[in-house]
Amino acid sequence: MQTTWIKVAGITAIAALLMFIARFLLGGPEDTWRCVNGSWVRHGNPASTPPVTPCGYIP
């Protein structure tokens, strides 16, 4: 019975670690500027000012 709880706790810990990796390491930046319908929109709380290049500009 005790080994069952240890297995469940281990599986839960591994699942939590995988969710952490997926969210924070693979999820991309949260505090940035995004181009939406031709204008720069804040996403999160970016420390920088909006980009000076036109939105949708491809060099």
N, C-alpha and C positions, 0 to 999 in steps of 0.2 A: 504494500500500500504506500509506504513512504517513497519507494523508488518511482512510483507513478507520479507523485507530486513533484519530485525532482525533475523528471522528464518533462512534465507540463511547464514547470518554471523555466527550464532550459529552452524549450521551444518558444515560449513567450518572449524570453530575452532575445533570442535570435531574430524573431519576427520584429521586435521593436528596433533592433539594430538595423535591420534591412529597411524598415520604413524611414529611419533617420537618414540613412545613406541616400535613399531615393529622394527624399524631400530636400535636404540641404546640400548635398554634393552634386546631384544630377538635376536639380530643379532650376538652376540658373539664378541670376541676380534678382533680388527683390526690390532694391532701392535704385531705380534707374528711370530714364526717360524713354517713353515708347511713342512710336509714330502711329497715330490713329486718325484716319480720315484727313490726312494732309497737315496735321498740327501735332506738336509735341505735348504729350500728356504725362503728368507725374504718375509713377507707379511706386508706391511705398513712400519713403522719405529720402529722396536723393540729396546728397550733400552738394552736388554741383548744380550750376545753372543749366537751363535748357541748352541743347546744342545750337550752334550758330548756323549750321548747314540747313538748307531747306529740308523739310520732312519728305522722305521718299527719294532723296537725292542719291544717285548711284554714280560714284566717280569713275 
